[in-house]
Amino acid sequence: MKGQPISKVVLSCRVLFILLMLLLSLRNSAQTSLPDTLVFGSDSNFPPFEYIDENGNPNGFNIDLIKAIAQKEGFFVKIKLGVWSDIKREFEEAGTIHISDMFYTKKRDSIVDYAIPHMVTYEEIYIRKGTKGIYTLEDLAGKRVAALNASTIQEFLRENYPSIKLVPAKDEPYALKLLIEKKVDAALLSHIIDKESIKEYTDSVIIVGKVFPREYSFVVKEGNLLLLNKINRGIIQLKESGEFDRIYKRWFPLTISSWFYKNRYIIALIVFASISTVLFFIILLQNLVKLRTKELEYYNSRLKLISSLNVARIGKQSAIEQTYEMIQKFKSAFNIDSVVVRVLENNKLKVFTKYNLTDEIPEEIDIKNYAVNDILVLKSPISFTKKQLKEKGIIPTGYSIDVLKFENLAIIPLLADERVIGTLEVCSKNPKWHFTTIDLEHLQIVAGHVAISIENIRLFEENEKQKERLLEQIAVREKIEKEIKELNQQLEQRILERTAELQQANRELEEFAYSISHDLKAPLRSILGFSEIIASRYEDSLNSEALKYFNYIIVASNNMTNLINDLLRFARLSKNEIMKQKIDLNIFIETVLKDLETDIKKKNAQIVVENNLPAVNADTSLLKQIFLNLIINAITYNREGETPIVTISAKEEVDSIIISINDNGIGIPTEYHEKIFNIFQRLHSQSEFPGTGIGLAIVKKAVAKLGGKIWLESEVGKGTTFYISFPKL
């Protein structure tokens, strides 16, 4: 038999869809048991799919395939072939046939359940040689056309092309005989028919077009999901093991032209070279994606860690304790082995605290030491490697650390009010590591935290000493009390200033995250673009495994793009200027729902908006971010089998307006009610529910910038309600 390869793209899409439906059905449908022996019924004259051979036995591609599935899934199957119209009636009405095979149509889909398609076929238009003006189905309007009796092409033409005059044919040779005898103007036959059976007619006819592509699948009675799942699982196992391809090649061997056969070695060499080249680029792109992803994750985790270096409240910890605790937190993020912190007193740098350093080190360093002096003048970090120090012959004896015992050294100034109050010296023994410009920028932020901690404690201790001296002067109590009050005010002001510096450092951190995310978009677009180009341009040259890897690259790149876009949106919240105005919520929510129209239709969600919503004083852009993220979450995290229903309402309190967004989704455990507003906090895997873990962080930040509050009430398995409170107009 001759045939053509199955369309891999169509089958892949169909397989993914069926798998998704299979998973959903497994969770929500009540299953029944199956009989010990299942009956497969089909046409007795439909080669090469099924027919009665010369020995009177059932044979064909579908016969071998259903037997292989039965063996894989451990059930017995009995084959029953006969007149198709009788078999079809017995399958649909009597129920004594459990499995059959059909081409897909919408009408049939309402009464049967289709398994994963194992073949994609189409019809060919046959006309007599010399006939003109017939190339498409539209050209057959008003003409007599032969088609197999009770076939899907007949159903299709009756429904979509009623002007075509159909002439039923019992088989393909009879249809061509009618065409040659001029009893019909054309014949529509499947491209996979047995060419030998129509060989005597092919000299008088030609094929002018291909129409009506459709999928061919095993079917079961509607609702028999247990049997359907067995068939689907069996097909998948046969494809993964390669047995499906062996059965397919037995019944549909490819015809190799003499030219291809003669040049098979050259073709094989070209194919091998092409595959090798493509695989090389696949590996290269994979490594590049992994490298970029790893860098982004590394820097994001480091920035998150740095953001957590909060200065402890004065009086709870000493400056040394606070500094040592900070060192413990950030050392691993910079591949650091040893740390020394020095403070500047009387033109000397004195040891304040140190970490993981057993050697004796000078307790004081004169600021005339040229390396340290550069830091004091330039107020910027510097770094050295052992190799640089040896090559340049600059091994300063006055250094805090014996630098030759380490591979890398970085010295960062501790700045407070643009004054250098000390240094942060970090060392690494890793020869493969060196401090980059980004590392030094990050370390400078860390040094800022350390400097603020030291200065705050100094101010506190200085104030305490002053209070003790004043309290001793009992005779001048009024003066002492006045000075103490003034000193306290000064202290509070200095603390506010230091806190402002810390906030500025955090803003710089957000700006840096914005810059990093923005700079990564260009190379990520290149990776995604080239992956899609190679996957589409060399699709015919790539095997299924290579295409699968390209799909992995494309999916991973799209996920990374979504993550970067969310990071940019999060960072922009701090940059954009707030412009508040009176906003009518009724009109505003209508606009938001239009933007989400595609997502809502895709989820088949119902959005209920209560009438007469009040107006609020807010920034349009920030308010839109709030509603977009909350509604998207509400229709995304829905329970399987449940139609997402989202209700938006509002009520006016004495001095505020409270907006509520309620859904009937999966709910959120109580212990996560606060954590879900943290950036990158996710409760589910990417495969369960897509997302980046940034949406609710954006919502909380936007609500805060508008001077509002957000909280939630939720019950697992029943749904969640988010409440947003804004000041009243």
C-alpha positions as CSV (number, residue, x, y, z in Angstrom):
1,M,0.0,0.0,0.0
2,K,1.1,3.6,-0.6
3,G,0.5,6.5,1.7
4,Q,1.7,9.8,3.0
5,P,3.2,10.8,6.4
6,I,0.8,12.0,9.1
7,S,0.8,15.8,9.6
8,K,3.0,16.0,12.7
9,V,2.0,19.6,13.5
10,V,-1.7,19.0,13.5
11,L,-1.4,15.7,15.4
12,S,0.9,17.4,18.1
13,C,-1.7,20.2,18.7
14,R,-4.5,17.7,18.8
15,V,-2.5,15.4,21.2
16,L,-1.9,18.3,23.6
17,F,-5.5,19.2,23.6
18,I,-6.7,15.7,24.2
19,L,-4.2,15.2,27.0
20,L,-5.5,18.3,28.7
21,M,-9.1,17.1,28.4
22,L,-8.0,13.7,29.6
23,L,-6.5,15.1,32.8
24,L,-9.7,17.2,33.4
25,S,-11.9,14.3,32.8
26,L,-9.9,12.0,35.2
27,R,-10.6,14.4,38.1
28,N,-14.3,15.2,37.5
29,S,-16.0,12.3,35.8
30,A,-17.4,9.2,37.6
31,Q,-15.9,6.1,35.9
32,T,-17.6,2.8,35.3
33,S,-16.1,-0.7,34.9
34,L,-15.5,-2.2,31.4
35,P,-16.7,-5.6,30.1
36,D,-14.2,-8.4,30.0
37,T,-14.2,-8.4,26.2
38,L,-14.5,-5.2,24.2
39,V,-15.9,-5.3,20.6
40,F,-14.3,-3.2,17.8
41,G,-16.6,-2.8,14.8
42,S,-15.9,-1.1,11.5
43,D,-16.3,-1.4,7.7
44,S,-15.3,-4.7,6.1
45,N,-14.2,-3.0,2.8
46,F,-12.1,0.0,3.7
47,P,-8.5,-1.0,2.9
48,P,-5.8,-0.4,4.1
49,F,-7.5,0.6,7.4
50,E,-9.8,-2.5,7.8
51,Y,-11.0,-5.2,5.4
52,I,-11.6,-9.0,5.2
53,D,-8.5,-10.7,3.6
54,E,-8.5,-13.6,1.2
55,N,-8.5,-16.0,4.2
56,G,-11.6,-14.4,5.6
57,N,-9.8,-12.8,8.5
58,P,-10.0,-9.1,9.6
59,N,-6.9,-7.2,8.6
60,G,-5.6,-3.7,8.2
61,F,-3.9,-0.8,9.9
62,N,-6.6,0.0,12.4
63,I,-7.0,-3.8,13.2
64,D,-3.2,-4.0,14.1
65,L,-3.4,-0.7,16.0
66,I,-6.4,-1.6,18.2
67,K,-4.9,-5.0,19.0
68,A,-1.6,-3.3,20.0
69,I,-3.5,-0.9,22.2
70,A,-5.4,-3.8,23.8
71,Q,-2.2,-5.6,24.6
72,K,-0.7,-2.4,26.1
73,E,-3.7,-1.7,28.3
74,G,-4.5,-5.3,29.2
75,F,-7.9,-5.9,27.8
76,F,-9.4,-8.4,25.3
77,V,-10.7,-7.1,22.0
78,K,-13.0,-8.8,19.5
79,I,-13.1,-7.6,15.8
80,K,-16.4,-7.3,14.0
81,L,-16.4,-6.1,10.4
82,G,-19.4,-5.6,8.2
83,V,-21.4,-3.2,6.1
84,W,-20.5,0.2,7.5
85,S,-24.1,1.5,7.8
86,D,-25.1,-1.6,9.8
87,I,-22.0,-1.4,12.0
88,K,-22.5,2.4,12.6
89,R,-26.2,1.8,13.6
90,E,-25.2,-1.1,15.9
91,F,-22.5,1.1,17.5
92,E,-24.7,4.2,18.0
93,E,-28.0,2.4,19.0
94,A,-27.6,-1.2,20.1
95,G,-24.4,-0.6,22.2
96,T,-23.0,-4.1,21.5
97,I,-20.0,-2.5,19.7
98,H,-17.8,-0.6,22.2
99,I,-15.1,0.9,19.9
100,S,-15.2,2.1,16.3
101,D,-13.3,4.5,14.1
102,M,-14.6,7.6,12.4
103,F,-13.5,10.8,10.7
104,Y,-14.1,13.9,12.8
105,T,-17.2,15.9,12.2
106,K,-19.1,18.4,14.4
107,K,-22.3,16.3,14.1
108,R,-20.6,13.1,15.2
109,D,-18.8,14.9,18.0
110,S,-22.1,15.5,19.7
111,I,-22.9,11.7,20.0
112,V,-19.4,10.1,20.4
113,D,-16.1,10.8,22.1
114,Y,-13.0,11.0,19.9
115,A,-9.7,9.5,20.9
116,I,-6.3,11.1,20.0
117,P,-6.3,11.2,16.1
118,H,-3.9,8.7,14.6
119,M,-4.3,9.8,10.9
120,V,-5.0,13.0,9.0
121,T,-6.5,12.5,5.6
122,Y,-8.0,14.5,2.8
123,E,-10.1,14.0,-0.4
124,E,-8.7,14.4,-3.9
125,I,-10.7,15.8,-6.8
126,Y,-10.7,13.4,-9.8
127,I,-11.8,14.6,-13.2
128,R,-11.6,13.2,-16.8
129,K,-8.6,14.2,-18.8
130,G,-9.5,17.2,-20.9
131,T,-12.0,18.6,-18.5
132,K,-11.5,22.3,-17.7
133,G,-12.8,24.7,-15.1
134,I,-12.8,22.3,-12.1
135,Y,-10.1,22.9,-9.4
136,T,-12.0,23.5,-6.1
137,L,-15.2,22.5,-4.3
138,E,-16.7,25.8,-5.4
139,D,-16.2,24.8,-9.0
140,L,-18.4,21.7,-8.4
141,A,-21.6,23.8,-7.7
142,G,-24.5,22.4,-9.8
143,K,-22.4,19.4,-11.0
144,R,-22.8,15.7,-10.4
145,V,-20.1,14.3,-8.1
146,A,-19.5,10.7,-7.1
147,A,-18.6,10.1,-3.4
148,L,-18.6,7.0,-1.2
149,N,-21.9,6.2,0.3
150,A,-22.3,7.1,4.1
151,S,-18.9,8.8,4.1
152,T,-18.0,12.0,6.0
153,I,-17.4,13.8,2.7
154,Q,-21.1,13.3,1.9
155,E,-22.1,14.7,5.2
156,F,-19.7,17.7,4.7
157,L,-21.0,18.5,1.2
158,R,-24.7,18.2,2.1
159,E,-24.2,20.6,5.0
160,N,-21.8,23.1,3.3
161,Y,-22.3,22.7,-0.5
162,P,-25.9,21.8,-1.0
163,S,-25.8,22.8,-4.7
164,I,-23.5,19.9,-5.5
165,K,-25.4,16.9,-6.8
166,L,-24.1,13.8,-5.0
167,V,-24.1,10.4,-6.6
168,P,-23.4,7.6,-4.1
169,A,-20.7,5.0,-4.9
170,K,-20.2,1.7,-3.2
171,D,-16.4,1.9,-3.6
172,E,-13.6,3.8,-5.2
173,P,-13.3,1.8,-8.5
174,Y,-17.1,2.2,-9.0
175,A,-16.8,6.0,-8.5
176,L,-14.1,6.3,-11.1
177,K,-16.1,4.0,-13.5
178,L,-19.0,6.4,-13.2
179,L,-16.6,9.3,-14.0
180,I,-15.1,7.6,-17.1
181,E,-18.6,6.7,-18.3
182,K,-19.5,10.4,-18.0
183,K,-22.3,9.7,-15.6
184,V,-20.7,12.2,-13.2
185,D,-18.5,15.3,-13.7
186,A,-16.1,14.5,-10.9
187,A,-15.3,12.1,-8.1
188,L,-14.1,12.8,-4.5
189,L,-11.8,10.0,-3.1
190,S,-9.5,9.7,-0.1
191,H,-5.8,10.1,-0.8
192,I,-5.0,6.9,1.1
193,I,-7.1,4.5,-1.1
194,D,-5.5,1.4,-2.5
195,K,-4.0,2.7,-5.8
196,E,-3.8,-0.9,-7.1
197,S,-7.6,-1.2,-7.0
198,I,-8.1,1.8,-9.3
199,K,-5.0,1.3,-11.5
200,E,-7.1,0.4,-14.6
201,Y,-8.8,3.8,-14.4
202,T,-5.9,6.2,-13.7
203,D,-4.9,6.6,-17.4
204,S,-8.2,8.3,-18.1
205,V,-8.4,10.6,-15.1
206,I,-6.3,13.2,-13.3
207,I,-6.2,14.7,-9.8
208,V,-6.7,18.5,-9.8
209,G,-7.0,19.4,-6.1
210,K,-7.0,18.4,-2.4
211,V,-9.9,19.3,-0.2
212,F,-11.5,18.5,3.2
213,P,-8.6,17.6,5.5
214,R,-9.9,15.8,8.6
215,E,-8.7,13.7,11.5
216,Y,-9.3,9.9,11.8
217,S,-9.7,8.5,15.3
218,F,-11.0,5.7,17.4
219,V,-14.3,6.6,19.0
220,V,-16.4,5.4,21.9
221,K,-19.9,6.2,23.0
222,E,-20.2,9.6,24.6
223,G,-19.4,9.6,28.3
224,N,-17.4,6.3,28.3
225,L,-14.3,8.2,29.6
226,L,-12.7,5.1,31.2
227,L,-12.4,3.3,27.8
228,L,-11.5,6.6,26.0
229,N,-8.6,7.1,28.5
230,K,-7.4,3.6,27.9
231,I,-7.3,4.1,24.1
232,N,-5.6,7.5,24.4
233,R,-3.0,6.1,26.9
234,G,-2.3,3.1,24.6
235,I,-1.8,5.3,21.6
236,I,0.6,7.5,23.5
237,Q,2.6,4.5,24.8
238,L,2.8,3.0,21.2
239,K,4.1,6.3,19.9
240,E,6.7,6.7,22.6
241,S,7.9,3.2,22.1
242,G,8.1,3.5,18.3
243,E,5.6,0.6,17.8
244,F,3.1,3.0,16.2
245,D,5.6,3.9,13.5
246,R,6.4,0.3,12.8
247,I,2.7,-0.5,12.3
248,Y,2.2,2.6,10.2
249,K,5.2,1.8,7.9
250,R,3.9,-1.7,7.4
251,W,0.6,-0.4,5.9
252,F,1.8,2.9,4.4
253,P,5.4,2.3,3.1
254,L,6.9,5.4,1.6
255,T,7.6,5.4,-2.2
256,I,11.2,6.3,-2.9
257,S,11.9,7.7,-6.4
258,S,14.8,6.3,-8.3
259,W,16.6,9.7,-8.2
260,F,16.4,9.8,-4.4
261,Y,17.6,6.2,-4.3
262,K,20.6,6.8,-6.5
263,N,21.6,9.8,-4.5
264,R,20.6,8.4,-1.1
265,Y,24.2,8.7,0.3
266,I,24.6,12.3,-0.7
267,I,21.1,13.1,0.7
268,A,21.9,11.2,3.9
269,L,25.2,13.2,4.3
270,I,23.4,16.5,3.7
271,V,20.7,15.6,6.2
272,F,23.3,14.5,8.7
273,A,25.2,17.8,8.3
274,S,22.0,19.8,8.6
275,I,20.9,17.9,11.8
276,S,24.4,18.3,13.2
277,T,24.4,22.1,12.5
278,V,20.9,22.5,14.0
279,L,21.8,20.4,17.0
280,F,25.0,22.5,17.5
281,F,22.8,25.7,17.5
282,I,20.3,24.1,19.8
283,I,23.0,23.3,22.3
284,L,24.5,26.7,21.9
285,L,21.1,28.4,22.4
286,Q,20.2,26.2,25.3
287,N,23.5,27.0,27.0
288,L,23.0,30.7,26.3
289,V,19.4,30.6,27.7
290,K,20.7,28.7,30.8
291,L,23.5,31.2,31.3
292,R,21.3,34.2,31.0
293,T,18.6,32.7,33.2
294,K,21.1,31.7,35.8
295,E,22.6,35.2,35.8
296,L,19.2,36.8,36.1
297,E,18.2,34.5,39.0
298,Y,21.5,35.0,40.7
299,Y,21.3,38.8,40.5
300,N,17.7,38.9,41.5
301,S,18.3,36.6,44.5
302,R,21.2,38.8,45.5
303,L,19.2,42.0,45.2
304,K,16.4,40.5,47.2
305,L,18.9,39.5,49.9
306,I,20.5,42.9,50.0
307,S,17.0,44.4,50.4
308,S,16.5,42.3,53.5
309,L,19.5,43.9,55.2
310,N,17.4,46.0,57.5
311,V,19.1,48.0,60.2
312,A,18.0,46.8,63.7
313,R,16.3,49.2,66.0
314,I,18.7,51.2,68.1
315,G,19.3,49.7,71.5
316,K,18.4,46.1,70.5
317,Q,21.8,45.3,68.9
318,S,25.2,46.9,69.0
319,A,26.7,48.2,65.8
320,I,29.2,45.3,65.8
321,E,26.4,42.7,66.2
322,Q,24.4,44.3,63.4
323,T,27.4,44.4,61.1
324,Y,28.4,40.8,61.8
325,E,24.8,39.7,61.2
326,M,24.8,41.5,57.8
327,I,28.1,39.9,56.8
328,Q,26.6,36.5,57.6
329,K,23.7,37.2,55.2
330,F,25.5,38.6,52.2
331,K,28.9,36.7,52.1
332,S,27.6,33.7,50.2
333,A,26.0,35.9,47.5
334,F,29.5,37.4,46.7
335,N,31.6,34.2,47.0
336,I,33.4,35.8,50.0
337,D,35.7,34.0,52.3
338,S,36.8,36.7,54.8
339,V,35.6,40.2,55.7
340,V,37.2,43.1,57.7
341,V,35.2,46.2,58.6
342,R,37.3,49.3,59.6
343,V,36.1,52.7,60.9
344,L,38.0,56.0,60.4
345,E,39.1,57.6,63.7
346,N,41.9,60.2,64.0
347,N,43.2,59.6,60.5
348,K,43.5,55.9,61.1
349,L,41.4,53.0,60.0
350,K,40.7,50.8,63.0
351,V,39.3,47.3,63.1
352,F,35.6,47.4,63.9
353,T,34.8,43.7,63.3
354,K,36.0,40.8,61.2
355,Y,34.8,37.5,59.9
356,N,36.6,34.2,59.2
357,L,40.1,35.6,59.6
358,T,42.5,33.7,61.8
359,D,45.7,35.6,60.9
360,E,46.9,38.5,63.0
361,I,46.1,41.7,61.3
362,P,47.0,45.3,62.1
363,E,44.5,47.0,64.4
364,E,45.2,50.3,62.7
365,I,46.1,51.4,59.2
366,D,47.4,54.8,58.5
367,I,45.4,56.6,55.8
368,K,48.7,57.4,54.0
369,N,48.5,53.8,52.7
370,Y,48.0,54.6,49.0
371,A,45.4,52.0,48.2
372,V,43.2,53.1,51.1
373,N,43.9,56.7,50.4
374,D,42.5,56.3,46.8
375,I,39.2,55.2,48.3
376,L,39.1,58.1,50.7
377,V,39.7,60.6,47.8
378,L,37.6,59.0,45.1
379,K,34.9,57.6,47.4
380,S,34.5,54.6,45.1
381,P,35.3,50.8,45.5
382,I,38.4,49.2,44.1
383,S,39.4,45.6,43.6
384,F,42.6,43.6,43.0
385,T,43.6,40.1,42.0
386,K,46.7,38.4,43.4
387,K,48.1,38.3,39.8
388,Q,47.6,42.1,39.4
389,L,49.4,42.8,42.7
390,K,52.3,40.6,41.8
391,E,52.7,41.9,38.2
392,K,52.6,45.5,39.3
393,G,54.7,44.9,42.4
394,I,52.2,46.7,44.6
395,I,52.0,44.5,47.7
396,P,51.3,47.1,50.5
397,T,52.7,46.1,53.8
398,G,50.2,48.2,55.6
399,Y,47.2,46.4,54.2
400,S,44.7,45.0,56.6
401,I,45.0,41.5,55.2
402,D,47.9,39.5,53.8
403,V,46.5,39.7,50.3
404,L,48.8,37.1,48.9
405,K,46.8,34.4,50.8
406,F,43.7,35.3,48.8
407,E,43.0,35.4,45.0
408,N,40.8,38.5,45.0
409,L,40.4,41.6,47.2
410,A,37.9,44.4,47.1
411,I,37.8,47.5,49.3
412,I,34.5,49.5,49.5
413,P,34.1,52.8,51.3
414,L,31.5,53.2,54.0
415,L,29.8,56.4,53.1
416,A,27.5,58.5,55.3
417,D,26.5,62.0,54.2
418,E,29.1,61.7,51.4
419,R,31.7,61.2,54.1
420,V,33.9,58.2,54.3
421,I,33.6,56.8,57.8
422,G,35.4,53.5,57.2
423,T,36.0,50.6,54.7
424,L,34.6,47.2,54.0
425,E,37.3,44.8,52.9
426,V,36.2,41.5,51.3
427,C,38.4,38.6,50.1
428,S,37.9,35.5,48.1
429,K,40.1,32.4,47.7
430,N,38.4,31.2,44.5
431,P,40.8,31.6,41.6
432,K,37.9,31.4,39.1
433,W,36.1,34.4,40.7
434,H,36.8,38.1,40.3
435,F,34.8,41.1,41.5
436,T,32.9,42.6,38.5
437,T,31.6,46.1,38.2
438,I,28.1,44.9,39.2
439,D,29.6,43.1,42.2
440,L,31.2,46.3,43.4
441,E,28.0,48.3,42.8
442,H,26.1,45.7,44.9
443,L,28.8,45.8,47.6
444,Q,28.6,49.5,47.7
445,I,24.8,49.2,48.6
446,V,25.7,46.7,51.3
447,A,28.4,49.1,52.6
448,G,25.7,51.8,52.7
449,H,23.6,49.6,55.0
450,V,26.7,49.0,57.2
451,A,27.6,52.7,57.3
452,I,24.0,53.7,58.3
453,S,24.1,51.0,61.1
454,I,27.4,52.2,62.5
455,E,26.4,55.9,62.3
456,N,23.1,55.3,64.0
457,I,24.7,53.4,66.9
458,R,27.4,56.1,67.2
459,L,24.8,58.8,67.4
460,F,22.8,56.8,69.9
461,E,25.9,56.1,72.1
462,E,27.0,59.7,71.9
463,N,23.5,60.8,73.0
464,E,23.5,58.4,75.8
465,K,26.8,59.6,77.1
466,Q,25.7,63.2,76.9
467,K,22.5,62.4,78.8
468,E,24.5,60.7,81.6
469,R,26.7,63.8,81.9
470,L,23.8,66.1,82.0
471,L,22.0,64.1,84.6
472,E,25.0,64.4,86.9
473,Q,24.6,68.1,86.9
474,I,21.6,68.2,89.2
475,A,22.1,71.9,90.0
476,V,21.3,72.8,86.4
477,R,18.4,70.4,85.8
478,E,16.4,72.7,83.7
479,K,19.3,73.3,81.4
480,I,20.0,69.6,81.3
481,E,16.4,68.8,80.4
482,K,16.4,71.4,77.6
483,E,19.6,70.1,76.1
484,I,18.4,66.5,76.4
485,K,15.3,67.5,74.5
486,E,17.3,69.2,71.8
487,L,19.7,66.3,71.5
488,N,16.7,63.9,71.2
489,Q,15.3,66.1,68.4
490,Q,18.6,66.1,66.7
491,L,18.9,62.3,67.1
492,E,15.4,61.8,65.6
493,Q,16.3,64.1,62.7
494,R,19.6,62.2,62.0
495,I,17.7,58.9,62.2
496,L,15.2,60.3,59.7
497,E,18.0,61.3,57.5
498,R,19.7,57.9,57.7
499,T,16.4,56.3,57.0
500,A,16.0,58.5,54.0
501,E,19.4,57.4,52.9
502,L,18.3,53.7,53.3
503,Q,15.2,54.4,51.3
504,Q,17.3,56.1,48.6
505,A,19.5,53.0,48.5
506,N,16.4,50.8,48.1
507,R,15.2,53.1,45.2
508,E,18.6,52.7,43.6
509,L,18.2,49.0,44.0
510,E,14.8,49.1,42.3
511,E,16.3,51.2,39.5
512,F,19.1,48.7,39.1
513,A,16.6,45.9,38.9
514,Y,14.7,47.9,36.2
515,S,17.9,48.4,34.2
516,I,18.9,44.8,34.4
517,S,15.5,43.6,33.4
518,H,15.3,46.1,30.5
519,D,18.8,45.2,29.2
520,L,18.0,41.4,29.3
521,K,15.0,41.9,27.0
522,A,17.0,42.4,23.8
523,P,19.2,39.2,24.0
524,L,16.1,37.3,25.2
525,R,14.2,38.5,22.1
526,S,17.1,37.3,19.9
527,I,17.0,33.9,21.5
528,L,13.3,33.6,21.1
529,G,13.3,34.9,17.5
530,F,16.1,32.7,16.3
531,S,14.6,29.7,18.0
532,E,11.3,30.2,16.2
533,I,13.0,30.9,12.9
534,I,15.1,27.7,13.1
535,A,12.1,25.6,14.3
536,S,9.9,26.8,11.4
537,R,12.5,27.0,8.7
538,Y,14.1,23.6,9.3
539,E,11.0,21.8,10.6
540,D,11.1,19.2,7.8
541,S,14.8,18.5,8.5
542,L,14.4,18.2,12.3
543,N,13.3,15.1,14.1
544,S,10.6,15.2,16.7
545,E,13.1,15.3,19.6
546,A,14.8,18.4,18.1
547,L,11.4,20.1,17.6
548,K,10.6,19.3,21.2
549,Y,13.8,20.9,22.4
550,F,13.0,24.0,20.3
551,N,9.6,24.2,21.8
552,Y,11.2,24.0,25.3
553,I,13.4,27.0,24.3
554,I,10.5,29.0,23.0
555,V,8.3,28.2,26.0
556,A,11.2,29.0,28.4
557,S,11.9,32.3,26.6
558,N,8.3,33.3,26.7
559,N,8.1,32.6,30.4
560,M,11.3,34.6,30.9
561,T,9.8,37.5,28.8
562,N,6.7,37.5,31.0
563,L,8.9,37.6,34.1
564,I,11.0,40.5,32.8
565,N,7.9,42.4,31.7
566,D,6.4,42.0,35.2
567,L,9.7,43.1,36.8
568,L,9.7,46.2,34.6
569,R,6.0,47.0,35.6
570,F,6.9,46.5,39.3
571,A,10.0,48.8,39.0
572,R,8.0,51.5,37.1
573,L,5.6,51.8,39.9
574,S,8.3,53.7,41.9
575,K,9.3,55.8,38.9
576,N,6.0,57.0,37.5
577,E,4.5,60.2,38.8
578,I,1.1,59.8,40.4
579,M,-1.7,62.0,38.9
580,K,-4.9,61.5,40.9
581,Q,-8.3,62.4,39.4
582,K,-11.9,61.6,40.0
583,I,-12.7,58.3,38.3
584,D,-16.2,56.8,37.7
585,L,-15.8,53.1,38.6
586,N,-18.7,52.1,36.4
587,I,-17.1,53.4,33.2
588,F,-13.6,52.5,34.3
589,I,-14.3,48.8,35.0
590,E,-16.1,48.6,31.6
591,T,-12.8,49.7,30.0
592,V,-10.8,47.2,32.0
593,L,-13.1,44.3,31.0
594,K,-12.7,45.3,27.3
595,D,-8.9,44.9,27.7
596,L,-9.5,41.5,29.3
597,E,-12.2,40.4,26.8
598,T,-9.9,37.7,25.2
599,D,-8.9,36.2,28.5
600,I,-12.5,36.2,29.8
601,K,-13.8,34.4,26.7
602,K,-10.9,31.9,26.8
603,K,-11.8,31.0,30.4
604,N,-15.6,31.2,29.7
605,A,-15.7,33.4,32.8
606,Q,-18.7,35.4,34.0
607,I,-18.0,38.9,35.3
608,V,-20.7,40.5,37.5
609,V,-20.4,44.2,38.2
610,E,-22.9,45.7,40.6
611,N,-24.7,48.9,39.5
612,N,-24.1,52.4,40.8
613,L,-20.5,52.0,41.8
614,P,-19.1,55.2,43.5
615,A,-16.3,57.4,42.1
616,V,-12.8,57.3,43.6
617,N,-9.8,59.7,43.6
618,A,-7.0,57.7,42.1
619,D,-4.3,57.5,39.4
620,T,-5.8,55.9,36.2
621,S,-2.6,53.8,35.4
622,L,-2.2,52.5,39.0
623,L,-5.9,51.7,39.4
624,K,-5.9,49.8,36.1
625,Q,-2.9,47.7,37.2
626,I,-4.9,46.8,40.4
627,F,-8.0,45.7,38.6
628,L,-6.2,43.9,35.7
629,N,-4.1,41.8,38.1
630,L,-6.9,40.9,40.5
631,I,-9.4,39.9,37.7
632,I,-6.8,37.9,35.8
633,N,-6.0,36.0,39.1
634,A,-9.7,35.5,39.8
635,I,-10.3,33.8,36.4
636,T,-6.9,31.9,36.3
637,Y,-7.0,30.2,39.7
638,N,-10.3,28.5,39.2
639,R,-11.5,25.1,40.2
640,E,-11.6,22.4,37.6
641,G,-15.0,21.9,36.1
642,E,-16.3,25.2,37.5
643,T,-17.1,28.2,35.4
644,P,-15.2,31.2,36.9
645,I,-17.6,33.8,38.3
646,V,-16.1,37.1,39.4
647,T,-18.3,39.7,41.3
648,I,-17.2,43.3,41.6
649,S,-18.9,45.6,44.2
650,A,-18.3,48.6,46.4
651,K,-19.7,50.2,49.5
652,E,-19.2,53.6,51.1
653,E,-18.1,53.9,54.7
654,V,-17.9,57.1,56.8
655,D,-14.4,58.2,55.5
656,S,-13.6,55.5,52.9
657,I,-14.8,53.5,49.9
658,I,-14.3,49.7,50.0
659,I,-14.1,47.8,46.7
660,S,-14.5,44.0,46.8
661,I,-13.5,41.5,44.1
662,N,-15.0,38.1,44.8
663,D,-14.3,34.8,42.9
664,N,-15.4,31.1,43.2
665,G,-11.8,29.9,42.7
666,I,-9.5,27.5,44.6
667,G,-9.0,29.7,47.6
668,I,-5.9,30.7,49.5
669,P,-4.8,29.0,52.8
670,T,-4.8,31.4,55.8
671,E,-1.0,31.1,56.4
672,Y,-0.4,32.6,53.0
673,H,-2.7,35.7,53.3
674,E,0.3,38.0,53.9
675,K,3.0,36.1,52.0
676,I,1.2,36.2,48.6
677,F,1.8,40.0,48.4
678,N,5.6,39.4,48.4
679,I,7.4,39.5,45.1
680,F,8.0,36.1,43.5
681,Q,5.7,34.4,46.0
682,R,3.8,31.5,44.3
683,L,1.7,28.8,45.9
684,H,1.5,26.6,42.7
685,S,3.9,25.3,40.1
686,Q,4.0,26.8,36.6
687,S,2.5,23.7,35.1
688,E,-0.6,24.0,37.4
689,F,-1.2,27.7,37.0
690,P,0.9,30.1,34.8
691,G,2.3,33.3,36.2
692,T,5.4,35.1,37.5
693,G,4.6,35.7,41.2
694,I,4.8,39.5,40.8
695,G,1.1,40.4,40.1
696,L,-0.1,40.7,43.7
697,A,3.2,42.5,44.6
698,I,2.3,45.1,41.9
699,V,-1.3,45.4,43.3
700,K,-0.1,46.0,46.9
701,K,2.5,48.6,45.8
702,A,0.0,50.4,43.6
703,V,-2.7,50.5,46.4
704,A,-0.1,51.8,48.9
705,K,1.0,54.6,46.4
706,L,-2.7,55.6,46.2
707,G,-2.9,55.8,49.9
708,G,-5.1,52.8,50.3
709,K,-5.1,49.4,52.0
710,I,-5.6,45.9,50.7
711,W,-6.6,42.7,52.5
712,L,-8.4,39.4,51.7
713,E,-10.8,36.8,53.0
714,S,-10.6,33.3,51.6
715,E,-11.7,29.7,52.1
716,V,-9.9,26.9,50.4
717,G,-12.1,25.2,47.8
718,K,-14.8,28.0,47.9
719,G,-13.1,31.2,46.7
720,T,-11.5,34.4,47.7
721,T,-12.5,38.1,48.2
722,F,-10.0,40.9,47.9
723,Y,-10.9,44.2,49.6
724,I,-9.4,47.6,48.7
725,S,-10.0,50.6,50.8
726,F,-9.5,54.2,49.4
727,P,-10.0,57.5,51.1
728,K,-13.4,59.0,50.4
729,L,-13.6,62.0,47.9
